[in-house]
Amino acid sequence: MDPFDAGAGGILRQPKAVWATAGASVVAFMGIGLVDPILPSIAKGLDASAGQVSLLFTSYFLITALAMLVTGFVSSRIGGRKTLLLGLAFVVVFAGLAGTSDTVGQLVGYRAGWGLGNALFVSTALAVIVGAAAGGSAAAILLYESALGLGMACGPLLGALLGDASWRYPFFGTAFLMAIGFLCISVFLKEQPKPARKTSLLDPVRALGHGGLASAAVSAFFYNYTFFTVLAFTPFVLNMTPYKSGAVFFAWGVLLAVFSVLVAPRMQKRFGSLKVLGGSLVLLAADVLVLGYGNHTAAVVCTILSGAFIGVNNTVYTELALGVSDAPRPVASAGYNFVRWFAAAAAPYFAPKIEEWTDVHIPFVVAAVTAVLGAVVVAVRRRALTHEAEELEPVHATEDSVAVFAD
């Protein structure tokens, strides 16, 4: 069945509960890139260094990584609806408090609370959408991935639009939008059945005992360092107004969404998952080297272009993580994310430090090296990763597509 079909069960004919959860997902993913265009403004407003302001990402993703051991434990006990509402409540409270910060330390702390709420929400949202969807999971998963791409693209735009007046407004705006999402889910989403088996805190760690899943997680760890060097450090290098920086990262997000949802599956089908992943990582390494050593125009172009490689990588990594082992998908996803999000926390901290110790080019050299290391792990551990990987149809069943995050 075509998921775009407007008939029953198509993407356009879903219950209100699905649309409410998908709408809240857009805002949740917006929160990842929201601060990108206003990082220099925050540094100026709070009299902070680039390294101090980059801790907004570090605290956010460090808590997100640790929360991966908790989200399944919580949702398997209180149910998906209550977990979503709990996560939304955390985001509303801590995003609002972030806008009131008087010091960078306060802001970093509030972002940590925000990260916990976002982890609870996004780790549960796909399962809830699929469970509440009409006509099977294909359209629901496509809707979720579209929400991910839209959120990643629009986050920088919202940050630029509101942040041009004050760096505080994007935080208040996010709190307001998430409060609307909280009300919509409260009204439209009914509680779904709880899992038959409760997830323990150690299940995701035990899942990493599988060689293929551990290999995917380690490779993704190196890749995520590259990803979040681009996301968190590049705004300082570009040194643009919030509007211009927002436009750059909007274009970046559009490429990420298009290549993740439309291009990556076709490339996997033609060339195989591991070849696509290895090639994309090497191209990403070359891209960030040019970003670091080129002129300002080259830096802008390479920042936008990196969205294409990141979109491909996010899709392939997620499918490897969810298909390479026999662990239940939520458990495999949690273990994989537990490892890779530590790199998302490390990159925003170390990139400015490396610049202080050396010069502005070297953080991008390090990012290029980590991308290549990710490709090396894929090549060396190819046999462990090949189990089902080359035969998998692109499933896009991304309980964690944060990846962006996100997947």
Secondary structure as a PSIPRED ss2 file (coil, helix, strand):
# PSIPRED VFORMAT (PSIPRED V4.0)

   1 M C   1.000  0.000  0.000
   2 D C   1.000  0.000  0.000
   3 P C   1.000  0.000  0.000
   4 F C   1.000  0.000  0.000
   5 D C   1.000  0.000  0.000
   6 A C   1.000  0.000  0.000
   7 G C   1.000  0.000  0.000
   8 A C   1.000  0.000  0.000
   9 G C   1.000  0.000  0.000
  10 G C   1.000  0.000  0.000
  11 I C   1.000  0.000  0.000
  12 L C   1.000  0.000  0.000
  13 R C   1.000  0.000  0.000
  14 Q C   1.000  0.000  0.000
  15 P C   1.000  0.000  0.000
  16 K H   0.000  1.000  0.000
  17 A H   0.000  1.000  0.000
  18 V H   0.000  1.000  0.000
  19 W H   0.000  1.000  0.000
  20 A H   0.000  1.000  0.000
  21 T H   0.000  1.000  0.000
  22 A H   0.000  1.000  0.000
  23 G H   0.000  1.000  0.000
  24 A H   0.000  1.000  0.000
  25 S H   0.000  1.000  0.000
  26 V H   0.000  1.000  0.000
  27 V H   0.000  1.000  0.000
  28 A H   0.000  1.000  0.000
  29 F H   0.000  1.000  0.000
  30 M H   0.000  1.000  0.000
  31 G H   0.000  1.000  0.000
  32 I H   0.000  1.000  0.000
  33 G H   0.000  1.000  0.000
  34 L C   1.000  0.000  0.000
  35 V C   1.000  0.000  0.000
  36 D H   0.000  1.000  0.000
  37 P H   0.000  1.000  0.000
  38 I H   0.000  1.000  0.000
  39 L H   0.000  1.000  0.000
  40 P H   0.000  1.000  0.000
  41 S H   0.000  1.000  0.000
  42 I H   0.000  1.000  0.000
  43 A H   0.000  1.000  0.000
  44 K H   0.000  1.000  0.000
  45 G H   0.000  1.000  0.000
  46 L C   1.000  0.000  0.000
  47 D C   1.000  0.000  0.000
  48 A C   1.000  0.000  0.000
  49 S C   1.000  0.000  0.000
  50 A H   0.000  1.000  0.000
  51 G H   0.000  1.000  0.000
  52 Q H   0.000  1.000  0.000
  53 V H   0.000  1.000  0.000
  54 S H   0.000  1.000  0.000
  55 L H   0.000  1.000  0.000
  56 L H   0.000  1.000  0.000
  57 F H   0.000  1.000  0.000
  58 T H   0.000  1.000  0.000
  59 S H   0.000  1.000  0.000
  60 Y H   0.000  1.000  0.000
  61 F H   0.000  1.000  0.000
  62 L H   0.000  1.000  0.000
  63 I H   0.000  1.000  0.000
  64 T H   0.000  1.000  0.000
  65 A H   0.000  1.000  0.000
  66 L H   0.000  1.000  0.000
  67 A H   0.000  1.000  0.000
  68 M H   0.000  1.000  0.000
  69 L H   0.000  1.000  0.000
  70 V H   0.000  1.000  0.000
  71 T H   0.000  1.000  0.000
  72 G H   0.000  1.000  0.000
  73 F H   0.000  1.000  0.000
  74 V H   0.000  1.000  0.000
  75 S H   0.000  1.000  0.000
  76 S H   0.000  1.000  0.000
  77 R H   0.000  1.000  0.000
  78 I H   0.000  1.000  0.000
  79 G C   1.000  0.000  0.000
  80 G H   0.000  1.000  0.000
  81 R H   0.000  1.000  0.000
  82 K H   0.000  1.000  0.000
  83 T H   0.000  1.000  0.000
  84 L H   0.000  1.000  0.000
  85 L H   0.000  1.000  0.000
  86 L H   0.000  1.000  0.000
  87 G H   0.000  1.000  0.000
  88 L H   0.000  1.000  0.000
  89 A H   0.000  1.000  0.000
  90 F H   0.000  1.000  0.000
  91 V H   0.000  1.000  0.000
  92 V H   0.000  1.000  0.000
  93 V H   0.000  1.000  0.000
  94 F H   0.000  1.000  0.000
  95 A H   0.000  1.000  0.000
  96 G H   0.000  1.000  0.000
  97 L H   0.000  1.000  0.000
  98 A H   0.000  1.000  0.000
  99 G C   1.000  0.000  0.000
 100 T C   1.000  0.000  0.000
 101 S C   1.000  0.000  0.000
 102 D C   1.000  0.000  0.000
 103 T C   1.000  0.000  0.000
 104 V H   0.000  1.000  0.000
 105 G H   0.000  1.000  0.000
 106 Q H   0.000  1.000  0.000
 107 L H   0.000  1.000  0.000
 108 V H   0.000  1.000  0.000
 109 G H   0.000  1.000  0.000
 110 Y H   0.000  1.000  0.000
 111 R H   0.000  1.000  0.000
 112 A H   0.000  1.000  0.000
 113 G H   0.000  1.000  0.000
 114 W H   0.000  1.000  0.000
 115 G H   0.000  1.000  0.000
 116 L H   0.000  1.000  0.000
 117 G H   0.000  1.000  0.000
 118 N H   0.000  1.000  0.000
 119 A H   0.000  1.000  0.000
 120 L H   0.000  1.000  0.000
 121 F H   0.000  1.000  0.000
 122 V H   0.000  1.000  0.000
 123 S H   0.000  1.000  0.000
 124 T H   0.000  1.000  0.000
 125 A H   0.000  1.000  0.000
 126 L H   0.000  1.000  0.000
 127 A H   0.000  1.000  0.000
 128 V H   0.000  1.000  0.000
 129 I H   0.000  1.000  0.000
 130 V H   0.000  1.000  0.000
 131 G H   0.000  1.000  0.000
 132 A H   0.000  1.000  0.000
 133 A C   1.000  0.000  0.000
 134 A C   1.000  0.000  0.000
 135 G C   1.000  0.000  0.000
 136 G C   1.000  0.000  0.000
 137 S H   0.000  1.000  0.000
 138 A H   0.000  1.000  0.000
 139 A H   0.000  1.000  0.000
 140 A H   0.000  1.000  0.000
 141 I H   0.000  1.000  0.000
 142 L H   0.000  1.000  0.000
 143 L H   0.000  1.000  0.000
 144 Y H   0.000  1.000  0.000
 145 E H   0.000  1.000  0.000
 146 S H   0.000  1.000  0.000
 147 A H   0.000  1.000  0.000
 148 L H   0.000  1.000  0.000
 149 G H   0.000  1.000  0.000
 150 L H   0.000  1.000  0.000
 151 G H   0.000  1.000  0.000
 152 M H   0.000  1.000  0.000
 153 A H   0.000  1.000  0.000
 154 C H   0.000  1.000  0.000
 155 G H   0.000  1.000  0.000
 156 P H   0.000  1.000  0.000
 157 L H   0.000  1.000  0.000
 158 L H   0.000  1.000  0.000
 159 G H   0.000  1.000  0.000
 160 A H   0.000  1.000  0.000
 161 L H   0.000  1.000  0.000
 162 L H   0.000  1.000  0.000
 163 G H   0.000  1.000  0.000
 164 D C   1.000  0.000  0.000
 165 A C   1.000  0.000  0.000
 166 S C   1.000  0.000  0.000
 167 W C   1.000  0.000  0.000
 168 R C   1.000  0.000  0.000
 169 Y H   0.000  1.000  0.000
 170 P H   0.000  1.000  0.000
 171 F H   0.000  1.000  0.000
 172 F H   0.000  1.000  0.000
 173 G H   0.000  1.000  0.000
 174 T H   0.000  1.000  0.000
 175 A H   0.000  1.000  0.000
 176 F H   0.000  1.000  0.000
 177 L H   0.000  1.000  0.000
 178 M H   0.000  1.000  0.000
 179 A H   0.000  1.000  0.000
 180 I H   0.000  1.000  0.000
 181 G H   0.000  1.000  0.000
 182 F H   0.000  1.000  0.000
 183 L H   0.000  1.000  0.000
 184 C H   0.000  1.000  0.000
 185 I H   0.000  1.000  0.000
 186 S H   0.000  1.000  0.000
 187 V H   0.000  1.000  0.000
 188 F H   0.000  1.000  0.000
 189 L C   1.000  0.000  0.000
 190 K C   1.000  0.000  0.000
 191 E C   1.000  0.000  0.000
 192 Q C   1.000  0.000  0.000
 193 P C   1.000  0.000  0.000
 194 K C   1.000  0.000  0.000
 195 P C   1.000  0.000  0.000
 196 A C   1.000  0.000  0.000
 197 R C   1.000  0.000  0.000
 198 K C   1.000  0.000  0.000
 199 T C   1.000  0.000  0.000
 200 S C   1.000  0.000  0.000
 201 L C   1.000  0.000  0.000
 202 L C   1.000  0.000  0.000
 203 D H   0.000  1.000  0.000
 204 P H   0.000  1.000  0.000
 205 V H   0.000  1.000  0.000
 206 R H   0.000  1.000  0.000
 207 A H   0.000  1.000  0.000
 208 L C   1.000  0.000  0.000
 209 G C   1.000  0.000  0.000
 210 H C   1.000  0.000  0.000
 211 G H   0.000  1.000  0.000
 212 G H   0.000  1.000  0.000
 213 L H   0.000  1.000  0.000
 214 A H   0.000  1.000  0.000
 215 S H   0.000  1.000  0.000
 216 A H   0.000  1.000  0.000
 217 A H   0.000  1.000  0.000
 218 V H   0.000  1.000  0.000
 219 S H   0.000  1.000  0.000
 220 A H   0.000  1.000  0.000
 221 F H   0.000  1.000  0.000
 222 F H   0.000  1.000  0.000
 223 Y H   0.000  1.000  0.000
 224 N H   0.000  1.000  0.000
 225 Y H   0.000  1.000  0.000
 226 T H   0.000  1.000  0.000
 227 F H   0.000  1.000  0.000
 228 F H   0.000  1.000  0.000
 229 T H   0.000  1.000  0.000
 230 V H   0.000  1.000  0.000
 231 L H   0.000  1.000  0.000
 232 A H   0.000  1.000  0.000
 233 F H   0.000  1.000  0.000
 234 T H   0.000  1.000  0.000
 235 P H   0.000  1.000  0.000
 236 F H   0.000  1.000  0.000
 237 V H   0.000  1.000  0.000
 238 L H   0.000  1.000  0.000
 239 N C   1.000  0.000  0.000
 240 M C   1.000  0.000  0.000
 241 T C   1.000  0.000  0.000
 242 P H   0.000  1.000  0.000
 243 Y H   0.000  1.000  0.000
 244 K H   0.000  1.000  0.000
 245 S H   0.000  1.000  0.000
 246 G H   0.000  1.000  0.000
 247 A H   0.000  1.000  0.000
 248 V H   0.000  1.000  0.000
 249 F H   0.000  1.000  0.000
 250 F H   0.000  1.000  0.000
 251 A H   0.000  1.000  0.000
 252 W H   0.000  1.000  0.000
 253 G H   0.000  1.000  0.000
 254 V H   0.000  1.000  0.000
 255 L H   0.000  1.000  0.000
 256 L H   0.000  1.000  0.000
 257 A H   0.000  1.000  0.000
 258 V H   0.000  1.000  0.000
 259 F H   0.000  1.000  0.000
 260 S H   0.000  1.000  0.000
 261 V H   0.000  1.000  0.000
 262 L H   0.000  1.000  0.000
 263 V H   0.000  1.000  0.000
 264 A H   0.000  1.000  0.000
 265 P H   0.000  1.000  0.000
 266 R H   0.000  1.000  0.000
 267 M H   0.000  1.000  0.000
 268 Q H   0.000  1.000  0.000
 269 K H   0.000  1.000  0.000
 270 R H   0.000  1.000  0.000
 271 F H   0.000  1.000  0.000
 272 G C   1.000  0.000  0.000
 273 S H   0.000  1.000  0.000
 274 L H   0.000  1.000  0.000
 275 K H   0.000  1.000  0.000
 276 V H   0.000  1.000  0.000
 277 L H   0.000  1.000  0.000
 278 G H   0.000  1.000  0.000
 279 G H   0.000  1.000  0.000
 280 S H   0.000  1.000  0.000
 281 L H   0.000  1.000  0.000
 282 V H   0.000  1.000  0.000
 283 L H   0.000  1.000  0.000
 284 L H   0.000  1.000  0.000
 285 A H   0.000  1.000  0.000
 286 A H   0.000  1.000  0.000
 287 D H   0.000  1.000  0.000
 288 V H   0.000  1.000  0.000
 289 L H   0.000  1.000  0.000
 290 V H   0.000  1.000  0.000
 291 L H   0.000  1.000  0.000
 292 G H   0.000  1.000  0.000
 293 Y H   0.000  1.000  0.000
 294 G C   1.000  0.000  0.000
 295 N C   1.000  0.000  0.000
 296 H H   0.000  1.000  0.000
 297 T H   0.000  1.000  0.000
 298 A H   0.000  1.000  0.000
 299 A H   0.000  1.000  0.000
 300 V H   0.000  1.000  0.000
 301 V H   0.000  1.000  0.000
 302 C H   0.000  1.000  0.000
 303 T H   0.000  1.000  0.000
 304 I H   0.000  1.000  0.000
 305 L H   0.000  1.000  0.000
 306 S H   0.000  1.000  0.000
 307 G H   0.000  1.000  0.000
 308 A H   0.000  1.000  0.000
 309 F H   0.000  1.000  0.000
 310 I H   0.000  1.000  0.000
 311 G H   0.000  1.000  0.000
 312 V H   0.000  1.000  0.000
 313 N H   0.000  1.000  0.000
 314 N H   0.000  1.000  0.000
 315 T H   0.000  1.000  0.000
 316 V H   0.000  1.000  0.000
 317 Y H   0.000  1.000  0.000
 318 T H   0.000  1.000  0.000
 319 E H   0.000  1.000  0.000
 320 L H   0.000  1.000  0.000
 321 A H   0.000  1.000  0.000
 322 L H   0.000  1.000  0.000
 323 G H   0.000  1.000  0.000
 324 V C   1.000  0.000  0.000
 325 S C   1.000  0.000  0.000
 326 D C   1.000  0.000  0.000
 327 A C   1.000  0.000  0.000
 328 P C   1.000  0.000  0.000
 329 R H   0.000  1.000  0.000
 330 P H   0.000  1.000  0.000
 331 V H   0.000  1.000  0.000
 332 A H   0.000  1.000  0.000
 333 S H   0.000  1.000  0.000
 334 A H   0.000  1.000  0.000
 335 G H   0.000  1.000  0.000
 336 Y H   0.000  1.000  0.000
 337 N H   0.000  1.000  0.000
 338 F H   0.000  1.000  0.000
 339 V H   0.000  1.000  0.000
 340 R H   0.000  1.000  0.000
 341 W H   0.000  1.000  0.000
 342 F H   0.000  1.000  0.000
 343 A H   0.000  1.000  0.000
 344 A H   0.000  1.000  0.000
 345 A H   0.000  1.000  0.000
 346 A H   0.000  1.000  0.000
 347 A H   0.000  1.000  0.000
 348 P H   0.000  1.000  0.000
 349 Y H   0.000  1.000  0.000
 350 F H   0.000  1.000  0.000
 351 A H   0.000  1.000  0.000
 352 P H   0.000  1.000  0.000
 353 K H   0.000  1.000  0.000
 354 I H   0.000  1.000  0.000
 355 E H   0.000  1.000  0.000
 356 E H   0.000  1.000  0.000
 357 W H   0.000  1.000  0.000
 358 T C   1.000  0.000  0.000
 359 D C   1.000  0.000  0.000
 360 V C   1.000  0.000  0.000
 361 H C   1.000  0.000  0.000
 362 I H   0.000  1.000  0.000
 363 P H   0.000  1.000  0.000
 364 F H   0.000  1.000  0.000
 365 V H   0.000  1.000  0.000
 366 V H   0.000  1.000  0.000
 367 A H   0.000  1.000  0.000
 368 A H   0.000  1.000  0.000
 369 V H   0.000  1.000  0.000
 370 T H   0.000  1.000  0.000
 371 A H   0.000  1.000  0.000
 372 V H   0.000  1.000  0.000
 373 L H   0.000  1.000  0.000
 374 G H   0.000  1.000  0.000
 375 A H   0.000  1.000  0.000
 376 V H   0.000  1.000  0.000
 377 V H   0.000  1.000  0.000
 378 V H   0.000  1.000  0.000
 379 A H   0.000  1.000  0.000
 380 V H   0.000  1.000  0.000
 381 R C   1.000  0.000  0.000
 382 R H   0.000  1.000  0.000
 383 R H   0.000  1.000  0.000
 384 A H   0.000  1.000  0.000
 385 L H   0.000  1.000  0.000
 386 T H   0.000  1.000  0.000
 387 H C   1.000  0.000  0.000
 388 E C   1.000  0.000  0.000
 389 A C   1.000  0.000  0.000
 390 E C   1.000  0.000  0.000
 391 E C   1.000  0.000  0.000
 392 L C   1.000  0.000  0.000
 393 E C   1.000  0.000  0.000
 394 P C   1.000  0.000  0.000
 395 V C   1.000  0.000  0.000
 396 H C   1.000  0.000  0.000
 397 A C   1.000  0.000  0.000
 398 T C   1.000  0.000  0.000
 399 E C   1.000  0.000  0.000
 400 D C   1.000  0.000  0.000
 401 S C   1.000  0.000  0.000
 402 V E   0.000  0.000  1.000
 403 A E   0.000  0.000  1.000
 404 V C   1.000  0.000  0.000
 405 F C   1.000  0.000  0.000
 406 A E   0.000  0.000  1.000
 407 D C   1.000  0.000  0.000
